[in-house]
């Protein structure tokens, strides 16, 4: 798909905000719970390699269900469990390769961190194994790299701003950013053919 057909990142951000407004208290609570669990897990070596991808997958499931007009509950945070193995392996492989890329020449690490941005979505939305999910993400994002990288930069700014008032703004910034990223993904990969979420 040519880059000229890339999604409008401002529109994606607006749609991410609109998704958040559908269930703001629920998404903020889910983000808070995920954050608390990840902070607790960070006290155990390598534990966040397990908790982070699972909870990220759960947040994405909530956003996907909201976008599809389906019911959403805090219990959906655990919906990444059926895809535990590919999520875990992808988390480990991406962490290792991005770290290696950053150590060697910096730019390859940045490229890989951005290009693998759809990996978790591919695993939970399209039921892919870890490597096909990573490769599909890399190919898809590379074809639209500049606009997607622009979206990532804006999301980083929003998260940084959200962390200023004692981190409370993150309860809004994180789900809005995940929603914007999901809408960018969905515009490139329509819902047709996606697996049904439980």
PyMOL commands that place a pseudoatom at each C-alpha (Angstrom):
pseudoatom trace, name=CA, resn=UNK, resi=1, chain=A, elem=C, hetatm=0, pos=[0.000, 0.000, 0.000]
pseudoatom trace, name=CA, resn=UNK, resi=2, chain=A, elem=C, hetatm=0, pos=[1.593, 3.287, -0.968]
pseudoatom trace, name=CA, resn=UNK, resi=3, chain=A, elem=C, hetatm=0, pos=[2.424, 5.812, 1.714]
pseudoatom trace, name=CA, resn=UNK, resi=4, chain=A, elem=C, hetatm=0, pos=[0.107, 8.327, 0.050]
pseudoatom trace, name=CA, resn=UNK, resi=5, chain=A, elem=C, hetatm=0, pos=[-2.768, 6.201, 1.349]
pseudoatom trace, name=CA, resn=UNK, resi=6, chain=A, elem=C, hetatm=0, pos=[-1.527, 6.331, 4.939]
pseudoatom trace, name=CA, resn=UNK, resi=7, chain=A, elem=C, hetatm=0, pos=[-4.084, 7.056, 7.668]
pseudoatom trace, name=CA, resn=UNK, resi=8, chain=A, elem=C, hetatm=0, pos=[-4.508, 10.639, 8.871]
pseudoatom trace, name=CA, resn=UNK, resi=9, chain=A, elem=C, hetatm=0, pos=[-2.773, 10.665, 12.261]
pseudoatom trace, name=CA, resn=UNK, resi=10, chain=A, elem=C, hetatm=0, pos=[-4.816, 13.609, 13.576]
pseudoatom trace, name=CA, resn=UNK, resi=11, chain=A, elem=C, hetatm=0, pos=[-7.999, 11.737, 12.690]
pseudoatom trace, name=CA, resn=UNK, resi=12, chain=A, elem=C, hetatm=0, pos=[-6.647, 8.624, 14.435]
pseudoatom trace, name=CA, resn=UNK, resi=13, chain=A, elem=C, hetatm=0, pos=[-5.913, 10.654, 17.556]
pseudoatom trace, name=CA, resn=UNK, resi=14, chain=A, elem=C, hetatm=0, pos=[-9.416, 12.108, 17.499]
pseudoatom trace, name=CA, resn=UNK, resi=15, chain=A, elem=C, hetatm=0, pos=[-10.879, 8.628, 17.105]
pseudoatom trace, name=CA, resn=UNK, resi=16, chain=A, elem=C, hetatm=0, pos=[-8.709, 7.414, 19.989]
pseudoatom trace, name=CA, resn=UNK, resi=17, chain=A, elem=C, hetatm=0, pos=[-10.176, 10.192, 22.131]
pseudoatom trace, name=CA, resn=UNK, resi=18, chain=A, elem=C, hetatm=0, pos=[-13.707, 9.299, 21.033]
pseudoatom trace, name=CA, resn=UNK, resi=19, chain=A, elem=C, hetatm=0, pos=[-13.108, 5.639, 21.922]
pseudoatom trace, name=CA, resn=UNK, resi=20, chain=A, elem=C, hetatm=0, pos=[-11.915, 6.705, 25.364]
pseudoatom trace, name=CA, resn=UNK, resi=21, chain=A, elem=C, hetatm=0, pos=[-15.032, 8.812, 25.891]
pseudoatom trace, name=CA, resn=UNK, resi=22, chain=A, elem=C, hetatm=0, pos=[-17.247, 5.753, 25.357]
pseudoatom trace, name=CA, resn=UNK, resi=23, chain=A, elem=C, hetatm=0, pos=[-16.118, 4.281, 28.694]
pseudoatom trace, name=CA, resn=UNK, resi=24, chain=A, elem=C, hetatm=0, pos=[-13.666, 6.738, 30.286]
pseudoatom trace, name=CA, resn=UNK, resi=25, chain=A, elem=C, hetatm=0, pos=[-13.941, 5.503, 33.873]
pseudoatom trace, name=CA, resn=UNK, resi=26, chain=A, elem=C, hetatm=0, pos=[-13.541, 1.871, 32.850]
pseudoatom trace, name=CA, resn=UNK, resi=27, chain=A, elem=C, hetatm=0, pos=[-10.521, 2.506, 30.618]
pseudoatom trace, name=CA, resn=UNK, resi=28, chain=A, elem=C, hetatm=0, pos=[-8.897, 4.728, 33.251]
pseudoatom trace, name=CA, resn=UNK, resi=29, chain=A, elem=C, hetatm=0, pos=[-9.464, 2.048, 35.918]
pseudoatom trace, name=CA, resn=UNK, resi=30, chain=A, elem=C, hetatm=0, pos=[-8.047, -0.673, 33.640]
pseudoatom trace, name=CA, resn=UNK, resi=31, chain=A, elem=C, hetatm=0, pos=[-4.989, 1.495, 32.923]
pseudoatom trace, name=CA, resn=UNK, resi=32, chain=A, elem=C, hetatm=0, pos=[-4.504, 2.092, 36.654]
pseudoatom trace, name=CA, resn=UNK, resi=33, chain=A, elem=C, hetatm=0, pos=[-4.753, -1.619, 37.467]
pseudoatom trace, name=CA, resn=UNK, resi=34, chain=A, elem=C, hetatm=0, pos=[-2.345, -2.513, 34.666]
pseudoatom trace, name=CA, resn=UNK, resi=35, chain=A, elem=C, hetatm=0, pos=[0.077, 0.145, 35.898]
pseudoatom trace, name=CA, resn=UNK, resi=36, chain=A, elem=C, hetatm=0, pos=[-0.028, -1.062, 39.502]
pseudoatom trace, name=CA, resn=UNK, resi=37, chain=A, elem=C, hetatm=0, pos=[0.558, -4.661, 38.431]
pseudoatom trace, name=CA, resn=UNK, resi=38, chain=A, elem=C, hetatm=0, pos=[3.479, -3.686, 36.200]
pseudoatom trace, name=CA, resn=UNK, resi=39, chain=A, elem=C, hetatm=0, pos=[5.067, -1.539, 38.930]
pseudoatom trace, name=CA, resn=UNK, resi=40, chain=A, elem=C, hetatm=0, pos=[4.782, -4.436, 41.377]
pseudoatom trace, name=CA, resn=UNK, resi=41, chain=A, elem=C, hetatm=0, pos=[6.178, -6.832, 38.772]
pseudoatom trace, name=CA, resn=UNK, resi=42, chain=A, elem=C, hetatm=0, pos=[9.144, -4.530, 38.149]
pseudoatom trace, name=CA, resn=UNK, resi=43, chain=A, elem=C, hetatm=0, pos=[10.424, -5.449, 41.620]
pseudoatom trace, name=CA, resn=UNK, resi=44, chain=A, elem=C, hetatm=0, pos=[10.962, -9.010, 40.358]
pseudoatom trace, name=CA, resn=UNK, resi=45, chain=A, elem=C, hetatm=0, pos=[13.665, -9.473, 37.692]
pseudoatom trace, name=CA, resn=UNK, resi=46, chain=A, elem=C, hetatm=0, pos=[12.199, -9.978, 34.208]
pseudoatom trace, name=CA, resn=UNK, resi=47, chain=A, elem=C, hetatm=0, pos=[8.636, -10.254, 35.540]
pseudoatom trace, name=CA, resn=UNK, resi=48, chain=A, elem=C, hetatm=0, pos=[7.435, -7.332, 33.425]
pseudoatom trace, name=CA, resn=UNK, resi=49, chain=A, elem=C, hetatm=0, pos=[8.343, -9.345, 30.321]
pseudoatom trace, name=CA, resn=UNK, resi=50, chain=A, elem=C, hetatm=0, pos=[5.331, -11.448, 31.328]
pseudoatom trace, name=CA, resn=UNK, resi=51, chain=A, elem=C, hetatm=0, pos=[2.928, -8.904, 32.813]
pseudoatom trace, name=CA, resn=UNK, resi=52, chain=A, elem=C, hetatm=0, pos=[3.423, -6.048, 30.351]
pseudoatom trace, name=CA, resn=UNK, resi=53, chain=A, elem=C, hetatm=0, pos=[2.493, -7.859, 27.103]
pseudoatom trace, name=CA, resn=UNK, resi=54, chain=A, elem=C, hetatm=0, pos=[-0.455, -9.624, 28.752]
pseudoatom trace, name=CA, resn=UNK, resi=55, chain=A, elem=C, hetatm=0, pos=[-1.901, -6.426, 30.199]
pseudoatom trace, name=CA, resn=UNK, resi=56, chain=A, elem=C, hetatm=0, pos=[-1.210, -4.475, 27.007]
pseudoatom trace, name=CA, resn=UNK, resi=57, chain=A, elem=C, hetatm=0, pos=[-3.094, -7.174, 25.105]
pseudoatom trace, name=CA, resn=UNK, resi=58, chain=A, elem=C, hetatm=0, pos=[-5.968, -6.852, 27.575]
pseudoatom trace, name=CA, resn=UNK, resi=59, chain=A, elem=C, hetatm=0, pos=[-6.160, -3.089, 27.089]
pseudoatom trace, name=CA, resn=UNK, resi=60, chain=A, elem=C, hetatm=0, pos=[-6.167, -3.570, 23.324]
pseudoatom trace, name=CA, resn=UNK, resi=61, chain=A, elem=C, hetatm=0, pos=[-8.983, -6.118, 23.628]
pseudoatom trace, name=CA, resn=UNK, resi=62, chain=A, elem=C, hetatm=0, pos=[-11.045, -3.559, 25.548]
pseudoatom trace, name=CA, resn=UNK, resi=63, chain=A, elem=C, hetatm=0, pos=[-10.427, -0.949, 22.840]
pseudoatom trace, name=CA, resn=UNK, resi=64, chain=A, elem=C, hetatm=0, pos=[-11.203, -3.409, 20.044]
pseudoatom trace, name=CA, resn=UNK, resi=65, chain=A, elem=C, hetatm=0, pos=[-14.464, -4.393, 21.730]
pseudoatom trace, name=CA, resn=UNK, resi=66, chain=A, elem=C, hetatm=0, pos=[-15.429, -0.754, 22.273]
pseudoatom trace, name=CA, resn=UNK, resi=67, chain=A, elem=C, hetatm=0, pos=[-14.704, 0.010, 18.630]
pseudoatom trace, name=CA, resn=UNK, resi=68, chain=A, elem=C, hetatm=0, pos=[-16.885, -2.932, 17.582]
pseudoatom trace, name=CA, resn=UNK, resi=69, chain=A, elem=C, hetatm=0, pos=[-19.744, -1.812, 19.862]
pseudoatom trace, name=CA, resn=UNK, resi=70, chain=A, elem=C, hetatm=0, pos=[-19.363, -4.864, 22.102]
pseudoatom trace, name=CA, resn=UNK, resi=71, chain=A, elem=C, hetatm=0, pos=[-19.653, -5.016, 25.895]
pseudoatom trace, name=CA, resn=UNK, resi=72, chain=A, elem=C, hetatm=0, pos=[-16.487, -4.295, 27.858]
pseudoatom trace, name=CA, resn=UNK, resi=73, chain=A, elem=C, hetatm=0, pos=[-15.546, -5.086, 31.456]
pseudoatom trace, name=CA, resn=UNK, resi=74, chain=A, elem=C, hetatm=0, pos=[-12.438, -5.005, 33.636]
pseudoatom trace, name=CA, resn=UNK, resi=75, chain=A, elem=C, hetatm=0, pos=[-12.237, -8.766, 33.222]
pseudoatom trace, name=CA, resn=UNK, resi=76, chain=A, elem=C, hetatm=0, pos=[-11.196, -8.196, 29.613]
pseudoatom trace, name=CA, resn=UNK, resi=77, chain=A, elem=C, hetatm=0, pos=[-7.779, -7.205, 30.966]
pseudoatom trace, name=CA, resn=UNK, resi=78, chain=A, elem=C, hetatm=0, pos=[-7.134, -10.953, 31.267]
pseudoatom trace, name=CA, resn=UNK, resi=79, chain=A, elem=C, hetatm=0, pos=[-8.151, -11.707, 27.676]
pseudoatom trace, name=CA, resn=UNK, resi=80, chain=A, elem=C, hetatm=0, pos=[-4.537, -11.926, 26.592]
pseudoatom trace, name=CA, resn=UNK, resi=81, chain=A, elem=C, hetatm=0, pos=[-4.093, -15.176, 28.543]
pseudoatom trace, name=CA, resn=UNK, resi=82, chain=A, elem=C, hetatm=0, pos=[-5.211, -17.487, 25.682]
pseudoatom trace, name=CA, resn=UNK, resi=83, chain=A, elem=C, hetatm=0, pos=[-2.390, -15.964, 23.593]
pseudoatom trace, name=CA, resn=UNK, resi=84, chain=A, elem=C, hetatm=0, pos=[0.130, -16.092, 26.449]
pseudoatom trace, name=CA, resn=UNK, resi=85, chain=A, elem=C, hetatm=0, pos=[2.895, -17.977, 24.617]
pseudoatom trace, name=CA, resn=UNK, resi=86, chain=A, elem=C, hetatm=0, pos=[3.112, -15.832, 21.438]
pseudoatom trace, name=CA, resn=UNK, resi=87, chain=A, elem=C, hetatm=0, pos=[2.735, -12.653, 23.512]
pseudoatom trace, name=CA, resn=UNK, resi=88, chain=A, elem=C, hetatm=0, pos=[5.530, -13.713, 25.863]
pseudoatom trace, name=CA, resn=UNK, resi=89, chain=A, elem=C, hetatm=0, pos=[7.891, -14.871, 23.107]
pseudoatom trace, name=CA, resn=UNK, resi=90, chain=A, elem=C, hetatm=0, pos=[7.253, -11.696, 21.081]
pseudoatom trace, name=CA, resn=UNK, resi=91, chain=A, elem=C, hetatm=0, pos=[7.936, -9.581, 24.176]
pseudoatom trace, name=CA, resn=UNK, resi=92, chain=A, elem=C, hetatm=0, pos=[11.261, -11.319, 24.830]
pseudoatom trace, name=CA, resn=UNK, resi=93, chain=A, elem=C, hetatm=0, pos=[12.413, -11.355, 21.196]
pseudoatom trace, name=CA, resn=UNK, resi=94, chain=A, elem=C, hetatm=0, pos=[11.485, -7.704, 20.594]
pseudoatom trace, name=CA, resn=UNK, resi=95, chain=A, elem=C, hetatm=0, pos=[13.163, -6.589, 23.827]
pseudoatom trace, name=CA, resn=UNK, resi=96, chain=A, elem=C, hetatm=0, pos=[16.370, -8.425, 22.934]
pseudoatom trace, name=CA, resn=UNK, resi=97, chain=A, elem=C, hetatm=0, pos=[16.556, -7.313, 19.303]
pseudoatom trace, name=CA, resn=UNK, resi=98, chain=A, elem=C, hetatm=0, pos=[15.599, -3.685, 19.982]
pseudoatom trace, name=CA, resn=UNK, resi=99, chain=A, elem=C, hetatm=0, pos=[18.196, -3.521, 22.786]
pseudoatom trace, name=CA, resn=UNK, resi=100, chain=A, elem=C, hetatm=0, pos=[20.813, -5.029, 20.469]
pseudoatom trace, name=CA, resn=UNK, resi=101, chain=A, elem=C, hetatm=0, pos=[19.912, -2.540, 17.727]
pseudoatom trace, name=CA, resn=UNK, resi=102, chain=A, elem=C, hetatm=0, pos=[20.193, 0.373, 20.150]
pseudoatom trace, name=CA, resn=UNK, resi=103, chain=A, elem=C, hetatm=0, pos=[23.550, -0.841, 21.426]
pseudoatom trace, name=CA, resn=UNK, resi=104, chain=A, elem=C, hetatm=0, pos=[25.028, -1.263, 17.947]
pseudoatom trace, name=CA, resn=UNK, resi=105, chain=A, elem=C, hetatm=0, pos=[23.930, 1.744, 15.910]
pseudoatom trace, name=CA, resn=UNK, resi=106, chain=A, elem=C, hetatm=0, pos=[20.903, 3.245, 17.746]
pseudoatom trace, name=CA, resn=UNK, resi=107, chain=A, elem=C, hetatm=0, pos=[18.863, 3.858, 14.563]
pseudoatom trace, name=CA, resn=UNK, resi=108, chain=A, elem=C, hetatm=0, pos=[18.192, 0.139, 13.875]
pseudoatom trace, name=CA, resn=UNK, resi=109, chain=A, elem=C, hetatm=0, pos=[16.871, -0.198, 17.412]
pseudoatom trace, name=CA, resn=UNK, resi=110, chain=A, elem=C, hetatm=0, pos=[14.560, 2.779, 16.979]
pseudoatom trace, name=CA, resn=UNK, resi=111, chain=A, elem=C, hetatm=0, pos=[13.371, 1.448, 13.632]
pseudoatom trace, name=CA, resn=UNK, resi=112, chain=A, elem=C, hetatm=0, pos=[12.590, -2.000, 15.058]
pseudoatom trace, name=CA, resn=UNK, resi=113, chain=A, elem=C, hetatm=0, pos=[10.843, -0.570, 18.134]
pseudoatom trace, name=CA, resn=UNK, resi=114, chain=A, elem=C, hetatm=0, pos=[8.548, 1.428, 15.841]
pseudoatom trace, name=CA, resn=UNK, resi=115, chain=A, elem=C, hetatm=0, pos=[8.136, -1.187, 13.105]
pseudoatom trace, name=CA, resn=UNK, resi=116, chain=A, elem=C, hetatm=0, pos=[7.020, -3.895, 15.525]
pseudoatom trace, name=CA, resn=UNK, resi=117, chain=A, elem=C, hetatm=0, pos=[4.313, -1.635, 16.948]
pseudoatom trace, name=CA, resn=UNK, resi=118, chain=A, elem=C, hetatm=0, pos=[1.440, -3.779, 15.616]
pseudoatom trace, name=CA, resn=UNK, resi=119, chain=A, elem=C, hetatm=0, pos=[2.813, -7.087, 16.940]
pseudoatom trace, name=CA, resn=UNK, resi=120, chain=A, elem=C, hetatm=0, pos=[0.498, -7.360, 19.940]
pseudoatom trace, name=CA, resn=UNK, resi=121, chain=A, elem=C, hetatm=0, pos=[-2.510, -6.304, 17.868]
pseudoatom trace, name=CA, resn=UNK, resi=122, chain=A, elem=C, hetatm=0, pos=[-1.672, -8.919, 15.227]
pseudoatom trace, name=CA, resn=UNK, resi=123, chain=A, elem=C, hetatm=0, pos=[-1.471, -11.629, 17.886]
pseudoatom trace, name=CA, resn=UNK, resi=124, chain=A, elem=C, hetatm=0, pos=[-4.756, -10.856, 19.607]
pseudoatom trace, name=CA, resn=UNK, resi=125, chain=A, elem=C, hetatm=0, pos=[-6.769, -9.500, 16.671]
pseudoatom trace, name=CA, resn=UNK, resi=126, chain=A, elem=C, hetatm=0, pos=[-5.607, -11.836, 13.909]
pseudoatom trace, name=CA, resn=UNK, resi=127, chain=A, elem=C, hetatm=0, pos=[-4.499, -14.849, 15.985]
pseudoatom trace, name=CA, resn=UNK, resi=128, chain=A, elem=C, hetatm=0, pos=[-0.957, -14.816, 14.569]
pseudoatom trace, name=CA, resn=UNK, resi=129, chain=A, elem=C, hetatm=0, pos=[2.053, -16.547, 16.074]
pseudoatom trace, name=CA, resn=UNK, resi=130, chain=A, elem=C, hetatm=0, pos=[4.839, -14.294, 17.345]
pseudoatom trace, name=CA, resn=UNK, resi=131, chain=A, elem=C, hetatm=0, pos=[7.142, -14.206, 14.280]
pseudoatom trace, name=CA, resn=UNK, resi=132, chain=A, elem=C, hetatm=0, pos=[4.442, -13.803, 11.599]
pseudoatom trace, name=CA, resn=UNK, resi=133, chain=A, elem=C, hetatm=0, pos=[2.924, -11.075, 13.804]
pseudoatom trace, name=CA, resn=UNK, resi=134, chain=A, elem=C, hetatm=0, pos=[6.280, -9.297, 14.043]
pseudoatom trace, name=CA, resn=UNK, resi=135, chain=A, elem=C, hetatm=0, pos=[7.031, -9.622, 10.329]
pseudoatom trace, name=CA, resn=UNK, resi=136, chain=A, elem=C, hetatm=0, pos=[3.552, -8.490, 9.261]
pseudoatom trace, name=CA, resn=UNK, resi=137, chain=A, elem=C, hetatm=0, pos=[3.833, -5.517, 11.618]
pseudoatom trace, name=CA, resn=UNK, resi=138, chain=A, elem=C, hetatm=0, pos=[7.254, -4.607, 10.226]
pseudoatom trace, name=CA, resn=UNK, resi=139, chain=A, elem=C, hetatm=0, pos=[6.094, -4.783, 6.606]
pseudoatom trace, name=CA, resn=UNK, resi=140, chain=A, elem=C, hetatm=0, pos=[2.858, -2.894, 7.250]
pseudoatom trace, name=CA, resn=UNK, resi=141, chain=A, elem=C, hetatm=0, pos=[4.411, -0.089, 9.274]
pseudoatom trace, name=CA, resn=UNK, resi=142, chain=A, elem=C, hetatm=0, pos=[7.460, 0.240, 7.008]
pseudoatom trace, name=CA, resn=UNK, resi=143, chain=A, elem=C, hetatm=0, pos=[5.109, 0.992, 4.106]
pseudoatom trace, name=CA, resn=UNK, resi=144, chain=A, elem=C, hetatm=0, pos=[3.688, 3.884, 6.176]
pseudoatom trace, name=CA, resn=UNK, resi=145, chain=A, elem=C, hetatm=0, pos=[6.701, 4.565, 8.359]
pseudoatom trace, name=CA, resn=UNK, resi=146, chain=A, elem=C, hetatm=0, pos=[6.803, 8.368, 8.414]
pseudoatom trace, name=CA, resn=UNK, resi=147, chain=A, elem=C, hetatm=0, pos=[3.133, 8.949, 9.325]
pseudoatom trace, name=CA, resn=UNK, resi=148, chain=A, elem=C, hetatm=0, pos=[3.210, 6.136, 11.884]
pseudoatom trace, name=CA, resn=UNK, resi=149, chain=A, elem=C, hetatm=0, pos=[6.459, 7.470, 13.355]
pseudoatom trace, name=CA, resn=UNK, resi=150, chain=A, elem=C, hetatm=0, pos=[4.773, 10.876, 13.558]
pseudoatom trace, name=CA, resn=UNK, resi=151, chain=A, elem=C, hetatm=0, pos=[1.911, 9.301, 15.484]
pseudoatom trace, name=CA, resn=UNK, resi=152, chain=A, elem=C, hetatm=0, pos=[4.393, 7.599, 17.833]
pseudoatom trace, name=CA, resn=UNK, resi=153, chain=A, elem=C, hetatm=0, pos=[6.139, 10.916, 18.510]
pseudoatom trace, name=CA, resn=UNK, resi=154, chain=A, elem=C, hetatm=0, pos=[2.828, 12.610, 19.313]
pseudoatom trace, name=CA, resn=UNK, resi=155, chain=A, elem=C, hetatm=0, pos=[1.879, 9.718, 21.600]
pseudoatom trace, name=CA, resn=UNK, resi=156, chain=A, elem=C, hetatm=0, pos=[5.208, 10.023, 23.417]
pseudoatom trace, name=CA, resn=UNK, resi=157, chain=A, elem=C, hetatm=0, pos=[4.545, 13.738, 23.980]
pseudoatom trace, name=CA, resn=UNK, resi=158, chain=A, elem=C, hetatm=0, pos=[1.033, 12.998, 25.284]
pseudoatom trace, name=CA, resn=UNK, resi=159, chain=A, elem=C, hetatm=0, pos=[2.352, 10.330, 27.655]
pseudoatom trace, name=CA, resn=UNK, resi=160, chain=A, elem=C, hetatm=0, pos=[5.109, 12.678, 28.856]
pseudoatom trace, name=CA, resn=UNK, resi=161, chain=A, elem=C, hetatm=0, pos=[2.553, 15.440, 29.509]
pseudoatom trace, name=CA, resn=UNK, resi=162, chain=A, elem=C, hetatm=0, pos=[0.231, 12.956, 31.190]
pseudoatom trace, name=CA, resn=UNK, resi=163, chain=A, elem=C, hetatm=0, pos=[2.972, 11.927, 33.592]
pseudoatom trace, name=CA, resn=UNK, resi=164, chain=A, elem=C, hetatm=0, pos=[3.491, 15.473, 34.898]
pseudoatom trace, name=CA, resn=UNK, resi=165, chain=A, elem=C, hetatm=0, pos=[0.536, 15.890, 37.322]
pseudoatom trace, name=CA, resn=UNK, resi=166, chain=A, elem=C, hetatm=0, pos=[1.613, 12.981, 39.566]
pseudoatom trace, name=CA, resn=UNK, resi=167, chain=A, elem=C, hetatm=0, pos=[1.039, 10.639, 36.657]
pseudoatom trace, name=CA, resn=UNK, resi=168, chain=A, elem=C, hetatm=0, pos=[-2.736, 11.029, 36.844]
pseudoatom trace, name=CA, resn=UNK, resi=169, chain=A, elem=C, hetatm=0, pos=[-2.902, 12.203, 33.242]
pseudoatom trace, name=CA, resn=UNK, resi=170, chain=A, elem=C, hetatm=0, pos=[-1.601, 8.801, 32.162]
pseudoatom trace, name=CA, resn=UNK, resi=171, chain=A, elem=C, hetatm=0, pos=[-5.001, 7.328, 33.016]
pseudoatom trace, name=CA, resn=UNK, resi=172, chain=A, elem=C, hetatm=0, pos=[-6.304, 9.318, 30.041]
pseudoatom trace, name=CA, resn=UNK, resi=173, chain=A, elem=C, hetatm=0, pos=[-3.221, 9.588, 27.836]
pseudoatom trace, name=CA, resn=UNK, resi=174, chain=A, elem=C, hetatm=0, pos=[-2.447, 5.859, 27.667]
pseudoatom trace, name=CA, resn=UNK, resi=175, chain=A, elem=C, hetatm=0, pos=[-5.895, 4.605, 26.585]
pseudoatom trace, name=CA, resn=UNK, resi=176, chain=A, elem=C, hetatm=0, pos=[-6.275, 7.518, 24.149]
pseudoatom trace, name=CA, resn=UNK, resi=177, chain=A, elem=C, hetatm=0, pos=[-2.883, 6.711, 22.603]
pseudoatom trace, name=CA, resn=UNK, resi=178, chain=A, elem=C, hetatm=0, pos=[-3.661, 2.995, 22.408]
pseudoatom trace, name=CA, resn=UNK, resi=179, chain=A, elem=C, hetatm=0, pos=[-6.981, 3.861, 20.787]
pseudoatom trace, name=CA, resn=UNK, resi=180, chain=A, elem=C, hetatm=0, pos=[-5.261, 6.128, 18.248]
pseudoatom trace, name=CA, resn=UNK, resi=181, chain=A, elem=C, hetatm=0, pos=[-2.705, 3.445, 17.451]
pseudoatom trace, name=CA, resn=UNK, resi=182, chain=A, elem=C, hetatm=0, pos=[-5.476, 0.883, 17.064]
pseudoatom trace, name=CA, resn=UNK, resi=183, chain=A, elem=C, hetatm=0, pos=[-7.408, 3.138, 14.683]
pseudoatom trace, name=CA, resn=UNK, resi=184, chain=A, elem=C, hetatm=0, pos=[-4.242, 3.596, 12.561]
pseudoatom trace, name=CA, resn=UNK, resi=185, chain=A, elem=C, hetatm=0, pos=[-3.864, -0.195, 12.510]
pseudoatom trace, name=CA, resn=UNK, resi=186, chain=A, elem=C, hetatm=0, pos=[-7.535, -0.776, 11.719]
pseudoatom trace, name=CA, resn=UNK, resi=187, chain=A, elem=C, hetatm=0, pos=[-7.498, 1.642, 8.789]
pseudoatom trace, name=CA, resn=UNK, resi=188, chain=A, elem=C, hetatm=0, pos=[-4.685, -0.382, 7.248]
pseudoatom trace, name=CA, resn=UNK, resi=189, chain=A, elem=C, hetatm=0, pos=[-6.097, -3.782, 8.257]
pseudoatom trace, name=CA, resn=UNK, resi=190, chain=A, elem=C, hetatm=0, pos=[-9.915, -3.733, 8.206]
pseudoatom trace, name=CA, resn=UNK, resi=191, chain=A, elem=C, hetatm=0, pos=[-11.923, -5.847, 10.606]
pseudoatom trace, name=CA, resn=UNK, resi=192, chain=A, elem=C, hetatm=0, pos=[-12.885, -8.359, 7.878]
pseudoatom trace, name=CA, resn=UNK, resi=193, chain=A, elem=C, hetatm=0, pos=[-11.048, -11.598, 8.535]
pseudoatom trace, name=CA, resn=UNK, resi=194, chain=A, elem=C, hetatm=0, pos=[-10.120, -10.787, 12.123]
pseudoatom trace, name=CA, resn=UNK, resi=195, chain=A, elem=C, hetatm=0, pos=[-10.712, -13.451, 14.751]
pseudoatom trace, name=CA, resn=UNK, resi=196, chain=A, elem=C, hetatm=0, pos=[-13.720, -13.159, 17.044]
pseudoatom trace, name=CA, resn=UNK, resi=197, chain=A, elem=C, hetatm=0, pos=[-12.679, -12.044, 20.514]
pseudoatom trace, name=CA, resn=UNK, resi=198, chain=A, elem=C, hetatm=0, pos=[-13.997, -13.967, 23.468]
for i in range(1, 198): cmd.bond("trace and resi %d" % i, "trace and resi %d" % (i + 1))
show_as sticks, trace
zoom trace
